[in-house]
Amino acid sequence: MKRPHRSTHARIWSILGWALPLALLALLALKQTPPNDRPAVLLKAPEAQGSSQ
């Protein structure tokens, strides 16, 4: 004989098993992407300090 709380527990975890990944995918889909129209910023190499030989 199956206890009622076990079937409820299994049903809840089944729903969460589908709902949580779908919510995560929805959040990733709705995440705003950074603008691509900004110009690239080139970084300079640090200038050598100290004695130059």
Residue pairs with C-beta under 8 A, 6 or more apart in sequence:
none
